[in-house]
Amino acid sequence: MSTERIEEFLGAVKAAFAANTLIGLKLGGYHGAEADLKSIDVKKIVAKGTEKFSFTFHYKTRDIIKNQIQPEALGNLRTALRDEFRSARLATTEFDLTFERNGDKVRLKRTDVAGRVAPSTGHDRAKNRPLTATDKPWLHALGITGKDGQVRNDAQDKFRQINKMVEIFAPLIQAIKVDKPRIVDMGAGKGYLDFALYDYLDGKADIIGVELRDKLVADGNATAAASGFAGLSFVPGTILDYDATGADAVIALHACDTATDDAIYQGIKAGASLIAVAPCCHKQIRRQMEAGKPATELGVLLRHGIFLERQAEMVTDTFRALLLELSGYRVKVFEFVSDAHTPKNNLVVAEKDGRAGRDRDAVLKQIAETKALFGVERHYLEGLLGL
Ligand SMILES: C[S@@+](CC[C@H](N)C(=O)[O-])C[C@H]1O[C@@H](n2cnc3c(N)ncnc32)[C@H](O)[C@@H]1O
């Protein structure tokens, strides 16, 4: 008898889910084995094109979100209604259906309503983050989440930052016209970007992180294996020594000073469709600007150390943009994370044009003029490119 009622209730949930009339489902009166669980809210979402039930488990001091596809979700709801929750309320655009269980007896009550509109199923747009589920081993291994699967208070900024990176990088990678692009992340560090991108792209790319420090490489590979990320790996060594042949994208985030140029050079040499770098320090050019003879008119702009540093940053990245253009890339430079996270927040994005680069003589002339203006003898990347 109660089984029939439970199936009737589940049938109404399933129909509302299918017809997009589901507003929400709340389970209460919990009497199961989890000490601090109070209630569960359920709604429909569409994540990466797949319709799912999104469960928010309300515990005494925290909430945990889990998203499940329909068969799994309905199975769990069946168990919950039968054994763990005494009450439930399904809200749809057309009616409310309440569920009351007392021992073996179940009572359903339907109340018709009018004028309701189903909420958007866009995935948690309020937070606007590509990485919504936080119960992932890699997030825990990288210290972003705690044992409870929640983002730690002191890692909220980092979590926002990697979400922002995914938002920027995923479309760039998806625009590469190759089935399973090969992405090489130079100076990968702990691999935050690589794990986040691999997860978000659902394995539709191979990602290799190149990193100098053996310990980070070993940790990254262990976490990738534990996460079942077969196409994500880390290799030890220097950026320049890595054989990047076949790379469709070369990325480098905050690789130190000229390591960024090593990455750009490797991308150009491999003929990668995408080269994207977020430069770090700009010492090589700063030293030359200090030692060289910038145009007298610039003296007033370079007098203060902080302004000299910012000019060095702009001059260095201007050379990089010009040299990429010379090599047949279309280049954009923009701010990629708010400087609340890091002051090193410029992203140089170069996409292979398919056409010959800009007029070679014109670009070389611009480079020469800029060098003369700022008292720069030679930019490191020029040397790599044999100019
Ligand atoms: C500031 S960290 C950034 C790490 C990572 N890309 C991120 O944004 O979280 C720079 C990393 O690049 C590595 N690195 C610096 N120069 C390198 C080189 N020439 N070859 C390989 N790795 C390098 C360092 O060991 C360090 O882990």
The ligand as an SDF file (V2000), in Angstrom:
LIG
                    3D

 27 29  0  0  0  0  0  0  0  0999 V2000
   54.3800   30.8250  -10.1420 C   0  0  0  0  0  0  0  0  0  0  0  0
   54.3200   29.1270  -10.4470 S   0  0  0  0  0  0  0  0  0  0  0  0
   52.8030   29.0030  -11.3380 C   0  0  0  0  0  0  0  0  0  0  0  0
   52.2320   27.6240  -11.3580 C   0  0  0  0  0  0  0  0  0  0  0  0
   50.9810   27.4300  -12.1570 C   0  0  0  0  0  0  0  0  0  0  0  0
   51.1690   27.6920  -13.5650 N   0  0  0  0  0  0  0  0  0  0  0  0
   49.8520   28.2620  -11.6040 C   0  0  0  0  0  0  0  0  0  0  0  0
   49.5290   29.2960  -12.2200 O   0  0  0  0  0  0  0  0  0  0  0  0
   49.3040   27.8990  -10.5720 O   0  0  0  0  0  0  0  0  0  0  0  0
   55.5390   28.8770  -11.6800 C   0  0  0  0  0  0  0  0  0  0  0  0
   55.8940   27.4210  -11.8560 C   0  0  0  0  0  0  0  0  0  0  0  0
   56.7040   27.2840  -13.0080 O   0  0  0  0  0  0  0  0  0  0  0  0
   57.7590   26.3730  -12.7210 C   0  0  0  0  0  0  0  0  0  0  0  0
   58.8480   26.7480  -13.6360 N   0  0  0  0  0  0  0  0  0  0  0  0
   59.5350   27.9150  -13.6650 C   0  0  0  0  0  0  0  0  0  0  0  0
   60.4440   27.9090  -14.6480 N   0  0  0  0  0  0  0  0  0  0  0  0
   60.3290   26.7110  -15.2670 C   0  0  0  0  0  0  0  0  0  0  0  0
   60.9890   26.1090  -16.3740 C   0  0  0  0  0  0  0  0  0  0  0  0
   61.9340   26.7670  -17.0440 N   0  0  0  0  0  0  0  0  0  0  0  0
   60.6280   24.8640  -16.7220 N   0  0  0  0  0  0  0  0  0  0  0  0
   59.6460   24.2000  -16.0620 C   0  0  0  0  0  0  0  0  0  0  0  0
   58.9730   24.7380  -15.0120 N   0  0  0  0  0  0  0  0  0  0  0  0
   59.3070   25.9680  -14.6170 C   0  0  0  0  0  0  0  0  0  0  0  0
   58.0710   26.5960  -11.2730 C   0  0  0  0  0  0  0  0  0  0  0  0
   58.6780   25.4750  -10.6770 O   0  0  0  0  0  0  0  0  0  0  0  0
   56.6930   26.8570  -10.6960 C   0  0  0  0  0  0  0  0  0  0  0  0
   56.0770   25.6980  -10.2420 O   0  0  0  0  0  0  0  0  0  0  0  0
  1  2  1  0
  2  3  1  0
  2 10  1  0
  3  4  1  0
  4  5  1  0
  5  6  1  0
  5  7  1  0
  7  8  2  0
  7  9  1  0
 10 11  1  0
 11 12  1  0
 11 26  1  0
 12 13  1  0
 13 14  1  0
 13 24  1  0
 14 15  1  0
 14 23  1  0
 15 16  2  0
 16 17  1  0
 17 18  1  0
 17 23  2  0
 18 19  1  0
 18 20  2  0
 20 21  1  0
 21 22  2  0
 22 23  1  0
 24 25  1  0
 24 26  1  0
 26 27  1  0
M  CHG  2   2   1   9  -1
M  END
$$$$
